[in-house]
Amino acid sequence: MSIIWHTYNWEGLSKKMLYEALTLRSLVFVVEQNCVYQDLDSKDENSIHVLGYKQNLLVAYARVFPNAKPASIGRVVIHPLFRGLGYGKHVMQKCIKQIPENTTVHISAQEHLKGFYESLGFSQTAAGYLEDGIPHIPMVTVANQPNV
């Protein structure tokens, strides 16, 4: 069974979907990665939410800021029980399609995922840094190019 994808702005996101997204983000970023940080940052209401469901379980999620200056993607998360199945690549491709063509897309990538993001056409733009105690690197690509 394949993933069912949904894309919503803030107004279209149901309370149930928002709760599922926040639960998954908390499961991975706070509990699994043991990172205490302010997830509720008042940016969700200005983003596009990309949600991937498998048998009614949220297994992939990210948020996109297609019209921000700069455009960006963040909170990319795959449910721990569904990693290694290509869902990360699919959610990123869905996110990039939300961004206007030929727009530069910025991400703050966890450093250990550099190769994954490079496989999607992203390139590191500067030295790494700590974000919430986890090594990150700035990366960019151009939306809707053939490599996506």
C-alpha positions in Angstrom: 0.0 0.0 0.0 1.4 3.4 -1.0 1.3 6.7 0.9 -1.7 9.0 0.6 -0.3 12.6 0.4 -2.2 15.7 1.6 -1.1 19.3 1.3 -2.8 22.0 3.2 -2.4 25.6 4.2 -3.1 26.6 7.8 -6.8 27.1 7.2 -7.3 23.7 5.5 -5.4 21.7 8.2 -7.8 19.9 10.5 -7.3 19.8 14.2 -6.8 16.1 13.9 -4.1 16.5 11.3 -2.3 19.3 13.2 -2.4 17.1 16.4 -0.9 14.1 14.4 1.8 16.4 12.9 2.7 17.8 16.3 2.7 14.3 17.8 5.1 13.0 15.2 7.4 16.0 15.4 7.5 15.6 19.2 8.1 11.8 18.9 11.2 12.3 16.7 12.6 15.7 17.5 12.0 15.9 21.3 11.9 12.2 22.5 14.0 10.3 20.0 16.6 13.0 19.4 16.5 14.0 23.1 16.3 17.7 22.1 14.4 20.2 24.2 13.4 23.1 21.9 10.4 25.3 21.2 8.6 23.4 18.4 5.5 25.7 18.6 7.1 28.7 17.0 4.1 30.5 15.5 5.4 29.6 12.0 2.9 26.7 11.3 0.1 29.1 10.4 2.3 30.7 7.6 3.4 27.4 6.0 2.1 24.7 3.7 1.9 21.4 5.5 2.7 18.2 3.6 1.4 15.0 5.2 1.9 11.4 4.1 -0.4 8.7 5.5 -0.1 5.0 5.3 -3.1 3.1 6.6 -4.4 6.2 8.5 -1.1 6.7 10.3 1.0 9.8 9.6 4.3 8.5 8.5 5.9 11.6 6.8 5.6 15.3 7.4 7.2 18.6 6.5 6.3 22.2 6.3 7.1 24.6 3.5 7.4 28.3 3.2 7.1 28.8 -0.6 6.7 32.6 -0.6 9.1 33.5 2.2 12.3 35.3 1.5 14.1 33.0 1.3 11.8 30.0 0.5 12.4 27.2 2.9 11.5 23.7 4.0 11.6 22.5 7.6 10.4 20.1 10.3 11.0 17.2 7.8 10.2 14.0 9.7 9.6 10.4 9.0 8.0 8.1 11.6 10.7 5.8 13.1 8.9 2.6 12.0 8.8 3.7 8.4 12.4 4.9 7.7 14.5 3.5 4.9 11.5 3.2 2.6 12.1 6.3 0.5 9.4 8.4 2.2 11.9 11.1 3.1 12.7 11.6 -0.6 9.0 11.6 -1.5 8.1 14.2 1.2 10.9 16.5 0.1 9.9 16.2 -3.6 6.3 17.1 -2.6 7.6 20.1 -0.7 9.8 21.3 -3.5 6.8 21.2 -5.9 5.1 23.7 -3.6 7.8 26.3 -4.3 7.7 28.5 -7.4 9.9 27.3 -10.3 13.5 28.5 -10.3 13.2 29.8 -6.7 16.2 29.1 -4.4 15.2 26.8 -1.5 17.0 26.9 1.8 17.1 24.2 4.4 18.9 23.8 7.7 19.9 20.1 7.5 21.0 17.9 10.2 24.7 17.3 9.3 24.4 13.5 9.2 21.7 13.8 6.4 24.0 15.8 4.1 24.3 12.9 1.6 20.5 12.4 1.6 19.9 16.1 0.8 22.7 16.1 -1.8 20.8 13.3 -3.6 17.9 15.7 -4.0 20.1 18.4 -5.5 20.9 20.4 -2.4 24.4 21.8 -1.8 26.0 23.0 1.4 26.5 26.8 1.4 28.5 27.5 4.6 30.1 25.9 7.6 28.1 23.9 10.0 26.7 25.1 13.3 24.8 23.8 16.3 21.0 24.2 16.3 19.3 23.1 19.5 22.5 21.1 20.3 22.5 19.1 17.0 25.0 19.7 14.2 23.4 21.3 11.2 24.5 22.7 7.8 22.9 25.3 5.6 22.0 23.9 2.2 20.2 25.2 -1.0 18.7 24.0 -4.2 16.6 25.5 -7.0 12.9 24.4 -7.0 11.4 22.3 -9.8 14.6 21.5 -11.5 15.1 18.1 -13.3 17.0 16.6 -10.4 13.9 16.6 -8.2 
